[in-house]
Amino acid sequence: MNIYRRHHTGDWVDSVLPPDGLPKPVARIANLRIRDGSDTFTLGPVDQLLAVLSHTYLTARMSNEHVVFRLPRGRHDIAILVGIVFQLLRVQAWHETDGVDQGAFSGPVVVVGRDTAVQKRLSQISLPGTGVGQMADAVAACRVRADGRIVEPDGSVLPYRAGAKRLLYLNTRVGWPDLQVSDAVGVIDRTTLRDRRSYEAAVGWLQGRACRIVTVADTDDPEVHTILNDLGASTINWELSAGVMSDVGYVVGAGQGDSRLSTNTLSGWCPTLIDHPVIANDVDRLFRRAYGALASARQVDAPYPIPVRNAARLLSVLQRSPVNLASYGKAAAGDPRLRSPKSLQRLLEQHHASFVGPWRAFETTDWSALRRCVLEVFDMISEKNPKQHALLDALDLVRRRQPASKLVIRAPNRVAATLMREELEEHGALDGRMEVNTWSSRSRWRAAATEIWPGLPPWAHRSLLSTAETTDVVLVGYPGELQVLSALLDGSADQRKKALTSSAIRFGFIAPDSEPAPRIYESSQLESRQPDPSDISVDVDYGRIAARALSVIDDIGEERSVPMRSRGSEEIVSLVPIRLDGKSIWWVSLDDAVGTLIHDAYHHRLVRELRPGDLVVVPRGEGRTELFSRLVAAFHTSADVNDLDFLLARFRLACWKLRNQSSNWRQVQKRLERNNASAITQARSWANGSTIAPADPEDVQLVARLVGDTYLAKSWAGVASVAKEVRTLHRKLGRIVNGALSEAIDGFGPHMKKVQDLLGESGVEILDEFAVHRVVAIGQPEDKLISQHGTIDQQRDNR
């Protein structure tokens, strides 16, 4: 039985989707068949709800409002669907008034997002049976280039004025072109913009160009409201939660066909949360005491001292890690974004400094207890990790219930994910129907039957609490995490109810009666699915204490890549300012390998080896990936390429460690020769990045073994084939990239033709994401926020 199904839902659903007929423009759109590649669909009930809301947004006096459509987390293209709906509504208005009514706006519809192979994706969308004309043109989307011109579906490049009333897609990887647009409708795909800076830039770019702006975001995305509020935007949030979808489906029925452009996939979706407690009473008692101390730290109105940060980071690792702690520590030691648990433990043991200012009282009352409890938990989990065993138990339980279904296990980060795969393989639990993904990875809606989480998702990934990537979620957690989960779900349901009530009033509809939180089942009740509330113990006081403690952990963060929320606590890293021609500053790390052009050929070079006058290939917009990795990414999953970039950086670091263990590079060569390396003269080229990767994977494993990096040695096999493709691509394109980048400015040429022959239209599109700049000067390293890594700041004249 659908736990969201409620009686008396007809009133509010009928007010939005009237039983006697939709508004005429929406009704005509609802009857159209939309083709998306091999899929064909018609607008289902929830798609129609989006269309009605979009129509109301255009026709009502709401031009000063920023509308946010929130949907369950997953990988989808609903933002493009909303853009198509706006275009079709304009066409309907044009036909009904013989060209008098422009449809409440006269500019284009611009969808803003970050995507790979945009041109290929957009060319798959059409309206079969409509022939040619305005209806067909409405969905013939054009890609916006970095120079402000547009690319037609057939690949031809035209000035912007040719697409003044078209559906445009701006890929944020090409930057923010100076497009002379006005009176447009903007649709932002927040689900593809993964950081605050990108979303702020998208809103800012549209604010001067669009009369109406819609954001498509995840339910429970913790930042959208805050960002829009900081930007001074008046916001209307419409929550398309599981409860809303269930109401609409119950009253109206299901849609026909399936596509990433449609919510039809979610018809009948009924999410279930199952708690699988970690039974470790001694560890739990220590967690309770540590939570109590951290909850007190939350009350101090001052930046967290370094010892408190270290304690919170270590507690975060101990609480969320589902793998052997010693193995995790060795692997994390080579990742600059992670802190080794052992190093944090040593810092806590050695801390003898006194707290100052507002923190003196905390030192007297709570610091000793916090420090002692965290160190004791470290010792216990180092000896035997109870969450590791609880996760294996949960996996066995799920497999017995659903032996043939797809299963996804989440991991805190890529290091933990790799180790988890190894441990599952050792236990004989890894099979072809199982994946291990990080918190940040996304899948299509209902891609898996069950997900297992090794704890509560951190604040930055809190939208997972409303994910539709799976139907069942099994949370393996300590009692404190499970208590907080219940409170978070209740709080989220209350917020959605308030948002829906307010939004319904603003749109002129009846508000839904209620917005219930999903029920939490205990794993022992999986078969019956009949939870008895009296069996699920909720310790309100402990839940509040744990919630405050976990908020401190989320404030501080375990990983450097996670942006921090408050108290100015975002992680600080050392970045080098490279001044480029055109008065811009590129912020990079000394250990980054960047693309350079030497004698018209493309090479990799470490930032520490760059000199003024060098030509560098720089991402234009929101991308942070090197050119050849992006080209390969067009044909592989992003996870493959991200892992390759990460492991290549780790391999270069291992080569430098090998050099530091020797007196010079000649000694390194002799050492490699003694150990039977295939390429004994390449160590220096590997270290400085001029050679992308060894041709023989055994050489990577040899270097890793010589410096004691077991994680690199084990992990390289998984990306060796991708590394080989990068090397092959580099050989084929290395000497034509410079010419292709130059020709991309004009539109096409013989070098771009070679890229197109090798990689198709996607390769040509990716070239537009990069620009060639000359290095003017290289500054000294400065402490900067981690979010600035890889970004470009434009300098302004002071005249």
NORZI-V533928 format. One record per residue. N is the residue number from 1. RES is the residue in one small letter. SS is DSSP state (h for helix, s for strand, l for the rest). Layout:
[[N;RES;SS] [N;RES;SS]]
This chain:
[[1;m;l] [2;n;l] [3;i;l] [4;y;l] [5;r;l] [6;r;l] [7;h;l] [8;h;l] [9;t;l] [10;g;h] [11;d;h] [12;w;h] [13;v;h] [14;d;h] [15;s;h] [16;v;h] [17;l;l] [18;p;l] [19;p;l] [20;d;l] [21;g;l] [22;l;l] [23;p;l] [24;k;h] [25;p;h] [26;v;h] [27;a;h] [28;r;h] [29;i;h] [30;a;h] [31;n;l] [32;l;l] [33;r;l] [34;i;s] [35;r;s] [36;d;s] [37;g;l] [38;s;l] [39;d;s] [40;t;s] [41;f;s] [42;t;l] [43;l;l] [44;g;l] [45;p;h] [46;v;h] [47;d;h] [48;q;h] [49;l;h] [50;l;h] [51;a;h] [52;v;h] [53;l;h] [54;s;h] [55;h;h] [56;t;h] [57;y;h] [58;l;h] [59;t;h] [60;a;l] [61;r;l] [62;m;l] [63;s;l] [64;n;l] [65;e;s] [66;h;s] [67;v;s] [68;v;s] [69;f;s] [70;r;s] [71;l;s] [72;p;l] [73;r;s] [74;g;l] [75;r;s] [76;h;l] [77;d;l] [78;i;h] [79;a;h] [80;i;h] [81;l;h] [82;v;h] [83;g;h] [84;i;h] [85;v;h] [86;f;h] [87;q;h] [88;l;h] [89;l;h] [90;r;h] [91;v;h] [92;q;h] [93;a;h] [94;w;h] [95;h;h] [96;e;h] [97;t;l] [98;d;l] [99;g;l] [100;v;l] [101;d;l] [102;q;l] [103;g;l] [104;a;l] [105;f;l] [106;s;l] [107;g;l] [108;p;l] [109;v;s] [110;v;s] [111;v;s] [112;v;s] [113;g;s] [114;r;l] [115;d;l] [116;t;l] [117;a;l] [118;v;h] [119;q;h] [120;k;h] [121;r;h] [122;l;h] [123;s;h] [124;q;l] [125;i;s] [126;s;s] [127;l;l] [128;p;l] [129;g;l] [130;t;l] [131;g;l] [132;v;l] [133;g;l] [134;q;h] [135;m;h] [136;a;h] [137;d;h] [138;a;h] [139;v;l] [140;a;l] [141;a;l] [142;c;s] [143;r;s] [144;v;s] [145;r;l] [146;a;l] [147;d;l] [148;g;l] [149;r;l] [150;i;s] [151;v;s] [152;e;l] [153;p;l] [154;d;l] [155;g;l] [156;s;l] [157;v;s] [158;l;s] [159;p;l] [160;y;h] [161;r;h] [162;a;h] [163;g;h] [164;a;l] [165;k;l] [166;r;l] [167;l;s] [168;l;s] [169;y;s] [170;l;s] [171;n;s] [172;t;h] [173;r;h] [174;v;h] [175;g;l] [176;w;l] [177;p;l] [178;d;l] [179;l;l] [180;q;l] [181;v;l] [182;s;l] [183;d;l] [184;a;s] [185;v;s] [186;g;s] [187;v;s] [188;i;s] [189;d;s] [190;r;h] [191;t;h] [192;t;h] [193;l;l] [194;r;l] [195;d;l] [196;r;h] [197;r;h] [198;s;h] [199;y;h] [200;e;h] [201;a;h] [202;a;h] [203;v;h] [204;g;h] [205;w;h] [206;l;h] [207;q;h] [208;g;l] [209;r;l] [210;a;s] [211;c;s] [212;r;s] [213;i;s] [214;v;s] [215;t;s] [216;v;s] [217;a;s] [218;d;s] [219;t;l] [220;d;l] [221;d;l] [222;p;l] [223;e;l] [224;v;h] [225;h;h] [226;t;h] [227;i;h] [228;l;h] [229;n;h] [230;d;h] [231;l;l] [232;g;l] [233;a;l] [234;s;s] [235;t;s] [236;i;s] [237;n;s] [238;w;s] [239;e;s] [240;l;s] [241;s;l] [242;a;h] [243;g;h] [244;v;h] [245;m;h] [246;s;h] [247;d;h] [248;v;h] [249;g;h] [250;y;h] [251;v;h] [252;v;h] [253;g;l] [254;a;l] [255;g;l] [256;q;l] [257;g;l] [258;d;l] [259;s;l] [260;r;l] [261;l;l] [262;s;l] [263;t;l] [264;n;h] [265;t;h] [266;l;h] [267;s;l] [268;g;l] [269;w;l] [270;c;l] [271;p;l] [272;t;s] [273;l;s] [274;i;s] [275;d;s] [276;h;s] [277;p;s] [278;v;l] [279;i;l] [280;a;l] [281;n;h] [282;d;h] [283;v;h] [284;d;h] [285;r;h] [286;l;h] [287;f;h] [288;r;h] [289;r;h] [290;a;h] [291;y;h] [292;g;h] [293;a;h] [294;l;h] [295;a;h] [296;s;h] [297;a;h] [298;r;l] [299;q;l] [300;v;l] [301;d;l] [302;a;l] [303;p;l] [304;y;l] [305;p;l] [306;i;h] [307;p;h] [308;v;h] [309;r;h] [310;n;h] [311;a;h] [312;a;h] [313;r;h] [314;l;h] [315;l;h] [316;s;h] [317;v;h] [318;l;h] [319;q;h] [320;r;h] [321;s;l] [322;p;l] [323;v;l] [324;n;l] [325;l;h] [326;a;h] [327;s;h] [328;y;h] [329;g;h] [330;k;h] [331;a;h] [332;a;h] [333;a;l] [334;g;l] [335;d;l] [336;p;l] [337;r;l] [338;l;l] [339;r;l] [340;s;l] [341;p;h] [342;k;h] [343;s;h] [344;l;h] [345;q;h] [346;r;h] [347;l;h] [348;l;h] [349;e;h] [350;q;h] [351;h;l] [352;h;l] [353;a;l] [354;s;l] [355;f;l] [356;v;l] [357;g;h] [358;p;h] [359;w;h] [360;r;h] [361;a;h] [362;f;h] [363;e;h] [364;t;h] [365;t;h] [366;d;h] [367;w;h] [368;s;h] [369;a;h] [370;l;h] [371;r;h] [372;r;h] [373;c;h] [374;v;h] [375;l;h] [376;e;h] [377;v;h] [378;f;h] [379;d;h] [380;m;h] [381;i;h] [382;s;h] [383;e;h] [384;k;l] [385;n;l] [386;p;h] [387;k;h] [388;q;h] [389;h;h] [390;a;h] [391;l;h] [392;l;h] [393;d;h] [394;a;h] [395;l;h] [396;d;h] [397;l;h] [398;v;h] [399;r;h] [400;r;h] [401;r;h] [402;q;l] [403;p;l] [404;a;l] [405;s;l] [406;k;l] [407;l;s] [408;v;s] [409;i;s] [410;r;s] [411;a;s] [412;p;l] [413;n;l] [414;r;h] [415;v;h] [416;a;h] [417;a;h] [418;t;h] [419;l;h] [420;m;h] [421;r;h] [422;e;h] [423;e;h] [424;l;h] [425;e;h] [426;e;h] [427;h;l] [428;g;l] [429;a;l] [430;l;l] [431;d;l] [432;g;l] [433;r;l] [434;m;s] [435;e;s] [436;v;s] [437;n;s] [438;t;s] [439;w;l] [440;s;l] [441;s;l] [442;r;l] [443;s;l] [444;r;s] [445;w;l] [446;r;l] [447;a;l] [448;a;s] [449;a;s] [450;t;s] [451;e;s] [452;i;s] [453;w;s] [454;p;l] [455;g;l] [456;l;l] [457;p;l] [458;p;l] [459;w;h] [460;a;h] [461;h;h] [462;r;h] [463;s;h] [464;l;h] [465;l;h] [466;s;h] [467;t;s] [468;a;l] [469;e;l] [470;t;s] [471;t;s] [472;d;s] [473;v;s] [474;v;s] [475;l;s] [476;v;s] [477;g;s] [478;y;l] [479;p;h] [480;g;h] [481;e;h] [482;l;h] [483;q;h] [484;v;h] [485;l;h] [486;s;h] [487;a;h] [488;l;h] [489;l;h] [490;d;h] [491;g;h] [492;s;h] [493;a;h] [494;d;h] [495;q;h] [496;r;h] [497;k;h] [498;k;h] [499;a;h] [500;l;h] [501;t;h] [502;s;h] [503;s;h] [504;a;h] [505;i;h] [506;r;h] [507;f;h] [508;g;l] [509;f;l] [510;i;l] [511;a;l] [512;p;l] [513;d;l] [514;s;l] [515;e;l] [516;p;l] [517;a;l] [518;p;l] [519;r;l] [520;i;s] [521;y;s] [522;e;s] [523;s;h] [524;s;h] [525;q;h] [526;l;l] [527;e;l] [528;s;l] [529;r;l] [530;q;l] [531;p;l] [532;d;l] [533;p;h] [534;s;h] [535;d;h] [536;i;l] [537;s;l] [538;v;l] [539;d;l] [540;v;h] [541;d;h] [542;y;h] [543;g;h] [544;r;h] [545;i;h] [546;a;h] [547;a;h] [548;r;h] [549;a;h] [550;l;h] [551;s;h] [552;v;h] [553;i;h] [554;d;h] [555;d;h] [556;i;h] [557;g;l] [558;e;l] [559;e;l] [560;r;l] [561;s;l] [562;v;l] [563;p;l] [564;m;l] [565;r;l] [566;s;l] [567;r;l] [568;g;l] [569;s;l] [570;e;l] [571;e;l] [572;i;s] [573;v;s] [574;s;s] [575;l;s] [576;v;s] [577;p;s] [578;i;s] [579;r;s] [580;l;s] [581;d;l] [582;g;l] [583;k;l] [584;s;s] [585;i;s] [586;w;s] [587;w;s] [588;v;s] [589;s;l] [590;l;l] [591;d;l] [592;d;l] [593;a;s] [594;v;s] [595;g;s] [596;t;s] [597;l;s] [598;i;s] [599;h;l] [600;d;l] [601;a;s] [602;y;s] [603;h;s] [604;h;s] [605;r;s] [606;l;s] [607;v;h] [608;r;h] [609;e;h] [610;l;l] [611;r;l] [612;p;l] [613;g;l] [614;d;l] [615;l;s] [616;v;s] [617;v;s] [618;v;s] [619;p;s] [620;r;l] [621;g;l] [622;e;l] [623;g;l] [624;r;l] [625;t;l] [626;e;l] [627;l;h] [628;f;h] [629;s;h] [630;r;h] [631;l;h] [632;v;h] [633;a;h] [634;a;l] [635;f;l] [636;h;l] [637;t;l] [638;s;h] [639;a;h] [640;d;h] [641;v;h] [642;n;h] [643;d;h] [644;l;h] [645;d;h] [646;f;h] [647;l;h] [648;l;h] [649;a;h] [650;r;h] [651;f;h] [652;r;h] [653;l;h] [654;a;h] [655;c;h] [656;w;h] [657;k;h] [658;l;h] [659;r;h] [660;n;h] [661;q;l] [662;s;l] [663;s;l] [664;n;l] [665;w;h] [666;r;h] [667;q;h] [668;v;h] [669;q;h] [670;k;h] [671;r;h] [672;l;h] [673;e;h] [674;r;h] [675;n;l] [676;n;l] [677;a;l] [678;s;l] [679;a;l] [680;i;l] [681;t;l] [682;q;l] [683;a;h] [684;r;h] [685;s;h] [686;w;h] [687;a;h] [688;n;h] [689;g;l] [690;s;l] [691;t;l] [692;i;l] [693;a;l] [694;p;l] [695;a;l] [696;d;l] [697;p;h] [698;e;h] [699;d;h] [700;v;h] [701;q;h] [702;l;h] [703;v;h] [704;a;h] [705;r;h] [706;l;h] [707;v;h] [708;g;l] [709;d;l] [710;t;h] [711;y;h] [712;l;h] [713;a;h] [714;k;h] [715;s;h] [716;w;h] [717;a;h] [718;g;h] [719;v;l] [720;a;h] [721;s;h] [722;v;h] [723;a;h] [724;k;h] [725;e;h] [726;v;h] [727;r;h] [728;t;h] [729;l;h] [730;h;h] [731;r;h] [732;k;h] [733;l;h] [734;g;l] [735;r;l] [736;i;l] [737;v;h] [738;n;h] [739;g;h] [740;a;h] [741;l;h] [742;s;h] [743;e;h] [744;a;h] [745;i;h] [746;d;h] [747;g;l] [748;f;l] [749;g;l] [750;p;h] [751;h;h] [752;m;h] [753;k;h] [754;k;h] [755;v;h] [756;q;h] [757;d;h] [758;l;h] [759;l;h] [760;g;l] [761;e;h] [762;s;h] [763;g;h] [764;v;h] [765;e;h] [766;i;h] [767;l;h] [768;d;l] [769;e;l] [770;f;s] [771;a;s] [772;v;s] [773;h;s] [774;r;s] [775;v;s] [776;v;s] [777;a;s] [778;i;s] [779;g;s] [780;q;s] [781;p;s] [782;e;s] [783;d;s] [784;k;s] [785;l;s] [786;i;h] [787;s;h] [788;q;h] [789;h;l] [790;g;l] [791;t;l] [792;i;s] [793;d;s] [794;q;s] [795;q;l] [796;r;l] [797;d;l] [798;n;l] [799;r;l]]
